[in-house]
Amino acid sequence: MKKYPLLVWVIAISLSLPLAARAQSVTTPASSVEALPADAATRDQIMTLLDLLQVRRNMRLMLDGMKKAMAIGAEEGLRRKVPNPTPKQLNAIHAIIDAALDDMPFDDMINALIPIYQRHLSKTDVDEIIRFYASPAGQKLLREQPQILQESMQAGAEIQRKRFDEVMLKIEKKAQELADEDDKQTAAPKK
């Protein structure tokens, strides 16, 4: 059975990344330039909310989690091709992942969020949300959220890894069946 290449692992894991991490490569949809509702929250309100929600920090944490998941997948893929990779080979794989994810344009991503929030939340909504997150319960949620996100990413990555392995085995089995069928047809005497 052929081993699937490292690139397949990296692509598969990257396809499972949240949209926010890939926002830099997505063109601006037409809906993001439509007129805002009359009662839309102001840019300053949204920035206050995003700052209170620690969006920039959470993006960084999410990115770190994605990097870890990608590194695990990439190492597994490498080990399928090279059973005992050298530290140099492992470092090369990690360098690819680091280079791909270290330059995320967080300011651009946050600026892209502002009109989305403005289209969906009124000034009153944002005031109430800010009031909640400034409360003790809101502050506790904010304190616990990084750990919740980290544990969620780990759980999701493990589920995705298992599912990906199952899918790859099915693909390899079907590919082998097709290859065997083709070999039989090629080997059969022509009439």
PyRosetta script that sets phi, psi and omega in degrees:
from pyrosetta import init, pose_from_sequence

init()
pose = pose_from_sequence("MKKYPLLVWVIAISLSLPLAARAQSVTTPASSVEALPADAATRDQIMTLLDLLQVRRNMRLMLDGMKKAMAIGAEEGLRRKVPNPTPKQLNAIHAIIDAALDDMPFDDMINALIPIYQRHLSKTDVDEIIRFYASPAGQKLLREQPQILQESMQAGAEIQRKRFDEVMLKIEKKAQELADEDDKQTAAPKK")
pose.set_psi(1, 132.8)
pose.set_omega(1, 179.9)
pose.set_phi(2, -72.1)
pose.set_psi(2, 143.4)
pose.set_omega(2, 175.3)
pose.set_phi(3, -86.1)
pose.set_psi(3, 140.4)
pose.set_omega(3, 179.0)
pose.set_phi(4, -82.4)
pose.set_psi(4, 146.1)
pose.set_omega(4, -173.4)
pose.set_phi(5, -73.6)
pose.set_psi(5, 159.1)
pose.set_omega(5, 178.1)
pose.set_phi(6, -54.5)
pose.set_psi(6, -39.2)
pose.set_omega(6, -178.3)
pose.set_phi(7, -57.8)
pose.set_psi(7, -36.9)
pose.set_omega(7, 178.9)
pose.set_phi(8, -62.3)
pose.set_psi(8, -41.6)
pose.set_omega(8, 178.2)
pose.set_phi(9, -62.6)
pose.set_psi(9, -48.2)
pose.set_omega(9, -177.3)
pose.set_phi(10, -62.3)
pose.set_psi(10, -43.4)
pose.set_omega(10, 179.6)
pose.set_phi(11, -64.8)
pose.set_psi(11, -45.4)
pose.set_omega(11, -178.4)
pose.set_phi(12, -61.7)
pose.set_psi(12, -43.2)
pose.set_omega(12, 180.0)
pose.set_phi(13, -69.3)
pose.set_psi(13, -40.3)
pose.set_omega(13, -178.8)
pose.set_phi(14, -66.5)
pose.set_psi(14, -29.4)
pose.set_omega(14, 177.2)
pose.set_phi(15, -68.8)
pose.set_psi(15, -20.7)
pose.set_omega(15, -179.8)
pose.set_phi(16, -91.3)
pose.set_psi(16, -0.1)
pose.set_omega(16, -178.9)
pose.set_phi(17, -69.6)
pose.set_psi(17, 146.8)
pose.set_omega(17, 177.7)
pose.set_phi(18, -61.4)
pose.set_psi(18, 151.4)
pose.set_omega(18, -178.0)
pose.set_phi(19, -57.0)
pose.set_psi(19, -35.0)
pose.set_omega(19, -178.2)
pose.set_phi(20, -59.4)
pose.set_psi(20, -34.5)
pose.set_omega(20, -178.8)
pose.set_phi(21, -74.8)
pose.set_psi(21, -19.7)
pose.set_omega(21, 180.0)
pose.set_phi(22, -107.9)
pose.set_psi(22, 8.2)
pose.set_omega(22, -174.3)
pose.set_phi(23, -59.7)
pose.set_psi(23, -28.6)
pose.set_omega(23, -177.8)
pose.set_phi(24, -63.6)
pose.set_psi(24, -26.6)
pose.set_omega(24, -176.7)
pose.set_phi(25, -96.4)
pose.set_psi(25, -0.7)
pose.set_omega(25, -177.4)
pose.set_phi(26, -96.8)
pose.set_psi(26, 134.0)
pose.set_omega(26, 178.3)
pose.set_phi(27, -73.3)
pose.set_psi(27, 155.5)
pose.set_omega(27, -178.1)
pose.set_phi(28, -70.1)
pose.set_psi(28, 122.0)
pose.set_omega(28, 179.8)
pose.set_phi(29, -69.9)
pose.set_psi(29, 154.2)
pose.set_omega(29, -179.1)
pose.set_phi(30, -58.9)
pose.set_psi(30, -33.3)
pose.set_omega(30, -177.2)
pose.set_phi(31, -64.7)
pose.set_psi(31, -19.7)
pose.set_omega(31, -178.9)
pose.set_phi(32, -78.0)
pose.set_psi(32, -9.3)
pose.set_omega(32, 179.3)
pose.set_phi(33, -108.9)
pose.set_psi(33, 3.5)
pose.set_omega(33, 179.1)
pose.set_phi(34, -70.6)
pose.set_psi(34, 159.7)
pose.set_omega(34, -178.3)
pose.set_phi(35, -62.0)
pose.set_psi(35, 143.9)
pose.set_omega(35, 179.4)
pose.set_phi(36, -84.2)
pose.set_psi(36, 151.8)
pose.set_omega(36, 176.0)
pose.set_phi(37, -60.2)
pose.set_psi(37, 155.3)
pose.set_omega(37, -178.4)
pose.set_phi(38, -60.2)
pose.set_psi(38, -32.4)
pose.set_omega(38, -178.0)
pose.set_phi(39, -98.7)
pose.set_psi(39, 21.1)
pose.set_omega(39, -178.7)
pose.set_phi(40, -61.8)
pose.set_psi(40, 145.6)
pose.set_omega(40, 175.8)
pose.set_phi(41, -62.7)
pose.set_psi(41, 151.2)
pose.set_omega(41, 178.5)
pose.set_phi(42, -78.4)
pose.set_psi(42, 163.6)
pose.set_omega(42, 176.0)
pose.set_phi(43, -58.5)
pose.set_psi(43, -42.7)
pose.set_omega(43, -180.0)
pose.set_phi(44, -62.6)
pose.set_psi(44, -40.6)
pose.set_omega(44, 177.4)
pose.set_phi(45, -61.2)
pose.set_psi(45, -46.1)
pose.set_omega(45, -178.6)
pose.set_phi(46, -64.3)
pose.set_psi(46, -41.7)
pose.set_omega(46, 178.4)
pose.set_phi(47, -63.3)
pose.set_psi(47, -39.2)
pose.set_omega(47, 176.6)
pose.set_phi(48, -61.6)
pose.set_psi(48, -45.2)
pose.set_omega(48, 179.0)
pose.set_phi(49, -62.5)
pose.set_psi(49, -47.7)
pose.set_omega(49, -179.1)
pose.set_phi(50, -63.3)
pose.set_psi(50, -37.2)
pose.set_omega(50, 176.3)
pose.set_phi(51, -66.8)
pose.set_psi(51, -43.7)
pose.set_omega(51, 178.4)
pose.set_phi(52, -61.7)
pose.set_psi(52, -39.0)
pose.set_omega(52, 179.1)
pose.set_phi(53, -76.5)
pose.set_psi(53, -4.9)
pose.set_omega(53, 179.8)
pose.set_phi(54, 55.1)
pose.set_psi(54, 45.4)
pose.set_omega(54, -176.4)
pose.set_phi(55, -59.6)
pose.set_psi(55, -43.5)
pose.set_omega(55, -179.6)
pose.set_phi(56, -60.7)
pose.set_psi(56, -45.2)
pose.set_omega(56, 178.4)
pose.set_phi(57, -63.5)
pose.set_psi(57, -42.1)
pose.set_omega(57, -179.6)
pose.set_phi(58, -67.2)
pose.set_psi(58, -35.1)
pose.set_omega(58, 175.0)
pose.set_phi(59, -62.1)
pose.set_psi(59, -42.7)
pose.set_omega(59, 179.3)
pose.set_phi(60, -62.7)
pose.set_psi(60, -44.9)
pose.set_omega(60, 179.2)
pose.set_phi(61, -63.0)
pose.set_psi(61, -41.7)
pose.set_omega(61, 178.9)
pose.set_phi(62, -63.8)
pose.set_psi(62, -42.0)
pose.set_omega(62, 178.5)
pose.set_phi(63, -62.0)
pose.set_psi(63, -42.9)
pose.set_omega(63, 177.9)
pose.set_phi(64, -61.4)
pose.set_psi(64, -41.8)
pose.set_omega(64, 176.8)
pose.set_phi(65, -62.9)
pose.set_psi(65, -40.7)
pose.set_omega(65, 178.2)
pose.set_phi(66, -64.7)
pose.set_psi(66, -40.3)
pose.set_omega(66, 179.0)
pose.set_phi(67, -61.0)
pose.set_psi(67, -42.1)
pose.set_omega(67, 178.9)
pose.set_phi(68, -63.3)
pose.set_psi(68, -45.4)
pose.set_omega(68, 179.7)
pose.set_phi(69, -62.9)
pose.set_psi(69, -42.9)
pose.set_omega(69, 179.0)
pose.set_phi(70, -65.1)
pose.set_psi(70, -39.0)
pose.set_omega(70, 179.6)
pose.set_phi(71, -63.6)
pose.set_psi(71, -42.4)
pose.set_omega(71, 178.3)
pose.set_phi(72, -62.2)
pose.set_psi(72, -47.8)
pose.set_omega(72, 179.6)
pose.set_phi(73, -62.9)
pose.set_psi(73, -41.5)
pose.set_omega(73, -179.6)
pose.set_phi(74, -66.3)
pose.set_psi(74, -40.8)
pose.set_omega(74, 177.9)
pose.set_phi(75, -64.1)
pose.set_psi(75, -42.1)
pose.set_omega(75, 177.8)
pose.set_phi(76, -60.7)
pose.set_psi(76, -43.6)
pose.set_omega(76, 178.5)
pose.set_phi(77, -63.2)
pose.set_psi(77, -41.8)
pose.set_omega(77, 178.4)
pose.set_phi(78, -63.7)
pose.set_psi(78, -43.3)
pose.set_omega(78, -178.5)
pose.set_phi(79, -65.5)
pose.set_psi(79, -23.4)
pose.set_omega(79, 175.0)
pose.set_phi(80, -70.9)
pose.set_psi(80, -32.7)
pose.set_omega(80, 179.1)
pose.set_phi(81, -89.2)
pose.set_psi(81, -40.0)
pose.set_omega(81, -177.9)
pose.set_phi(82, -126.8)
pose.set_psi(82, 96.9)
pose.set_omega(82, -173.7)
pose.set_phi(83, -55.9)
pose.set_psi(83, -34.2)
pose.set_omega(83, -179.7)
pose.set_phi(84, -125.1)
pose.set_psi(84, 74.4)
pose.set_omega(84, -177.2)
pose.set_phi(85, -67.5)
pose.set_psi(85, 148.9)
pose.set_omega(85, 178.5)
pose.set_phi(86, -79.9)
pose.set_psi(86, 161.4)
pose.set_omega(86, 174.5)
pose.set_phi(87, -56.4)
pose.set_psi(87, -34.9)
pose.set_omega(87, 179.4)
pose.set_phi(88, -63.6)
pose.set_psi(88, -42.3)
pose.set_omega(88, 179.0)
pose.set_phi(89, -66.1)
pose.set_psi(89, -42.8)
pose.set_omega(89, 178.2)
pose.set_phi(90, -63.9)
pose.set_psi(90, -41.7)
pose.set_omega(90, 178.2)
pose.set_phi(91, -62.7)
pose.set_psi(91, -36.7)
pose.set_omega(91, 179.0)
pose.set_phi(92, -63.6)
pose.set_psi(92, -40.5)
pose.set_omega(92, 178.3)
pose.set_phi(93, -65.4)
pose.set_psi(93, -44.4)
pose.set_omega(93, 179.0)
pose.set_phi(94, -64.4)
pose.set_psi(94, -35.1)
pose.set_omega(94, 179.3)
pose.set_phi(95, -64.2)
pose.set_psi(95, -36.7)
pose.set_omega(95, 178.3)
pose.set_phi(96, -63.3)
pose.set_psi(96, -45.7)
pose.set_omega(96, -179.2)
pose.set_phi(97, -65.2)
pose.set_psi(97, -45.6)
pose.set_omega(97, 179.2)
pose.set_phi(98, -59.2)
pose.set_psi(98, -45.3)
pose.set_omega(98, -179.2)
pose.set_phi(99, -62.9)
pose.set_psi(99, -35.8)
pose.set_omega(99, -178.2)
pose.set_phi(100, -72.0)
pose.set_psi(100, -30.5)
pose.set_omega(100, -171.3)
pose.set_phi(101, -112.8)
pose.set_psi(101, -9.7)
pose.set_omega(101, -174.9)
pose.set_phi(102, -75.9)
pose.set_psi(102, -17.7)
pose.set_omega(102, -176.6)
pose.set_phi(103, -105.9)
pose.set_psi(103, 34.2)
pose.set_omega(103, 180.0)
pose.set_phi(104, -63.9)
pose.set_psi(104, 130.1)
pose.set_omega(104, -178.7)
pose.set_phi(105, -83.8)
pose.set_psi(105, 80.1)
pose.set_omega(105, -176.3)
pose.set_phi(106, -59.4)
pose.set_psi(106, -38.9)
pose.set_omega(106, 179.3)
pose.set_phi(107, -61.6)
pose.set_psi(107, -43.7)
pose.set_omega(107, 178.5)
pose.set_phi(108, -62.4)
pose.set_psi(108, -41.8)
pose.set_omega(108, -179.3)
pose.set_phi(109, -65.8)
pose.set_psi(109, -40.9)
pose.set_omega(109, 178.5)
pose.set_phi(110, -66.3)
pose.set_psi(110, -43.1)
pose.set_omega(110, 177.7)
pose.set_phi(111, -61.5)
pose.set_psi(111, -32.6)
pose.set_omega(111, 177.5)
pose.set_phi(112, -70.3)
pose.set_psi(112, -27.5)
pose.set_omega(112, -179.9)
pose.set_phi(113, -73.5)
pose.set_psi(113, -32.0)
pose.set_omega(113, -172.0)
pose.set_phi(114, -55.5)
pose.set_psi(114, -53.9)
pose.set_omega(114, -179.6)
pose.set_phi(115, -66.1)
pose.set_psi(115, -26.4)
pose.set_omega(115, 177.4)
pose.set_phi(116, -66.2)
pose.set_psi(116, -48.4)
pose.set_omega(116, 176.8)
pose.set_phi(117, -60.8)
pose.set_psi(117, -41.4)
pose.set_omega(117, -178.3)
pose.set_phi(118, -63.4)
pose.set_psi(118, -35.1)
pose.set_omega(118, 179.1)
pose.set_phi(119, -70.6)
pose.set_psi(119, -27.6)
pose.set_omega(119, -173.2)
pose.set_phi(120, -105.3)
pose.set_psi(120, -18.2)
pose.set_omega(120, -175.7)
pose.set_phi(121, -126.5)
pose.set_psi(121, 132.7)
pose.set_omega(121, 177.7)
pose.set_phi(122, -82.7)
pose.set_psi(122, 171.6)
pose.set_omega(122, 176.1)
pose.set_phi(123, -57.1)
pose.set_psi(123, -43.3)
pose.set_omega(123, -179.9)
pose.set_phi(124, -63.8)
pose.set_psi(124, -43.7)
pose.set_omega(124, 178.5)
pose.set_phi(125, -56.4)
pose.set_psi(125, -49.3)
pose.set_omega(125, -176.6)
pose.set_phi(126, -65.1)
pose.set_psi(126, -39.4)
pose.set_omega(126, 176.6)
pose.set_phi(127, -58.9)
pose.set_psi(127, -43.2)
pose.set_omega(127, -179.7)
pose.set_phi(128, -68.3)
pose.set_psi(128, -39.6)
pose.set_omega(128, 178.6)
pose.set_phi(129, -65.2)
pose.set_psi(129, -43.3)
pose.set_omega(129, 177.6)
pose.set_phi(130, -61.2)
pose.set_psi(130, -43.0)
pose.set_omega(130, 179.1)
pose.set_phi(131, -59.0)
pose.set_psi(131, -43.5)
pose.set_omega(131, 179.1)
pose.set_phi(132, -62.7)
pose.set_psi(132, -50.5)
pose.set_omega(132, -175.8)
pose.set_phi(133, -68.8)
pose.set_psi(133, -17.8)
pose.set_omega(133, 174.2)
pose.set_phi(134, -83.8)
pose.set_psi(134, -13.4)
pose.set_omega(134, -179.6)
pose.set_phi(135, -76.9)
pose.set_psi(135, 165.6)
pose.set_omega(135, 177.5)
pose.set_phi(136, -56.7)
pose.set_psi(136, -41.9)
pose.set_omega(136, 179.3)
pose.set_phi(137, -65.5)
pose.set_psi(137, -42.5)
pose.set_omega(137, 178.0)
pose.set_phi(138, -63.3)
pose.set_psi(138, -40.6)
pose.set_omega(138, 178.6)
pose.set_phi(139, -65.8)
pose.set_psi(139, -37.7)
pose.set_omega(139, 177.1)
pose.set_phi(140, -63.9)
pose.set_psi(140, -45.1)
pose.set_omega(140, 178.2)
pose.set_phi(141, -57.9)
pose.set_psi(141, -43.3)
pose.set_omega(141, 179.4)
pose.set_phi(142, -63.5)
pose.set_psi(142, -39.0)
pose.set_omega(142, 178.4)
pose.set_phi(143, -66.5)
pose.set_psi(143, -39.4)
pose.set_omega(143, -176.2)
pose.set_phi(144, -83.2)
pose.set_psi(144, -20.8)
pose.set_omega(144, -174.0)
pose.set_phi(145, -56.3)
pose.set_psi(145, -41.9)
pose.set_omega(145, 179.1)
pose.set_phi(146, -58.6)
pose.set_psi(146, -42.8)
pose.set_omega(146, 179.1)
pose.set_phi(147, -67.7)
pose.set_psi(147, -39.7)
pose.set_omega(147, 177.3)
pose.set_phi(148, -61.0)
pose.set_psi(148, -46.0)
pose.set_omega(148, 179.0)
pose.set_phi(149, -62.8)
pose.set_psi(149, -43.8)
pose.set_omega(149, -179.6)
pose.set_phi(150, -61.6)
pose.set_psi(150, -47.6)
pose.set_omega(150, 179.8)
pose.set_phi(151, -64.6)
pose.set_psi(151, -37.0)
pose.set_omega(151, 178.3)
pose.set_phi(152, -65.1)
pose.set_psi(152, -42.8)
pose.set_omega(152, 178.8)
pose.set_phi(153, -63.0)
pose.set_psi(153, -42.5)
pose.set_omega(153, 179.6)
pose.set_phi(154, -63.1)
pose.set_psi(154, -45.0)
pose.set_omega(154, 179.8)
pose.set_phi(155, -63.6)
pose.set_psi(155, -44.5)
pose.set_omega(155, 179.6)
pose.set_phi(156, -65.0)
pose.set_psi(156, -40.7)
pose.set_omega(156, 179.9)
pose.set_phi(157, -63.3)
pose.set_psi(157, -40.1)
pose.set_omega(157, 179.6)
pose.set_phi(158, -65.7)
pose.set_psi(158, -42.5)
pose.set_omega(158, 177.8)
pose.set_phi(159, -62.9)
pose.set_psi(159, -44.0)
pose.set_omega(159, 179.7)
pose.set_phi(160, -64.2)
pose.set_psi(160, -40.4)
pose.set_omega(160, -179.6)
pose.set_phi(161, -62.4)
pose.set_psi(161, -45.4)
pose.set_omega(161, 179.1)
pose.set_phi(162, -62.7)
pose.set_psi(162, -44.9)
pose.set_omega(162, -179.1)
pose.set_phi(163, -64.1)
pose.set_psi(163, -42.2)
pose.set_omega(163, -180.0)
pose.set_phi(164, -62.2)
pose.set_psi(164, -42.6)
pose.set_omega(164, 177.6)
pose.set_phi(165, -60.0)
pose.set_psi(165, -42.9)
pose.set_omega(165, 178.8)
pose.set_phi(166, -61.9)
pose.set_psi(166, -45.7)
pose.set_omega(166, -179.6)
pose.set_phi(167, -63.4)
pose.set_psi(167, -44.5)
pose.set_omega(167, -179.6)
pose.set_phi(168, -62.9)
pose.set_psi(168, -38.2)
pose.set_omega(168, 177.3)
pose.set_phi(169, -64.2)
pose.set_psi(169, -41.6)
pose.set_omega(169, 177.4)
pose.set_phi(170, -62.9)
pose.set_psi(170, -42.7)
pose.set_omega(170, 179.4)
pose.set_phi(171, -63.8)
pose.set_psi(171, -45.6)
pose.set_omega(171, -179.9)
pose.set_phi(172, -63.0)
pose.set_psi(172, -40.4)
pose.set_omega(172, 179.2)
pose.set_phi(173, -63.0)
pose.set_psi(173, -46.3)
pose.set_omega(173, -179.8)
pose.set_phi(174, -65.2)
pose.set_psi(174, -41.3)
pose.set_omega(174, 178.4)
pose.set_phi(175, -61.6)
pose.set_psi(175, -40.6)
pose.set_omega(175, 178.6)
pose.set_phi(176, -65.7)
pose.set_psi(176, -41.4)
pose.set_omega(176, 177.4)
pose.set_phi(177, -60.4)
pose.set_psi(177, -44.9)
pose.set_omega(177, 179.2)
pose.set_phi(178, -64.4)
pose.set_psi(178, -39.8)
pose.set_omega(178, 178.7)
pose.set_phi(179, -65.8)
pose.set_psi(179, -42.4)
pose.set_omega(179, 178.4)
pose.set_phi(180, -63.1)
pose.set_psi(180, -42.1)
pose.set_omega(180, 178.7)
pose.set_phi(181, -62.3)
pose.set_psi(181, -42.3)
pose.set_omega(181, 178.8)
pose.set_phi(182, -64.9)
pose.set_psi(182, -40.1)
pose.set_omega(182, 177.9)
pose.set_phi(183, -62.1)
pose.set_psi(183, -40.9)
pose.set_omega(183, 179.2)
pose.set_phi(184, -63.3)
pose.set_psi(184, -42.8)
pose.set_omega(184, -179.9)
pose.set_phi(185, -67.1)
pose.set_psi(185, -37.8)
pose.set_omega(185, 179.5)
pose.set_phi(186, -69.8)
pose.set_psi(186, -37.1)
pose.set_omega(186, -177.3)
pose.set_phi(187, -79.1)
pose.set_psi(187, -21.5)
pose.set_omega(187, -177.6)
pose.set_phi(188, -67.1)
pose.set_psi(188, 137.7)
pose.set_omega(188, 179.2)
pose.set_phi(189, -66.0)
pose.set_psi(189, 139.0)
pose.set_omega(189, -179.3)
pose.set_phi(190, -83.7)
pose.set_psi(190, 138.7)
pose.set_omega(190, -177.9)
pose.set_phi(191, -95.8)
pose.dump_pdb("model.pdb")
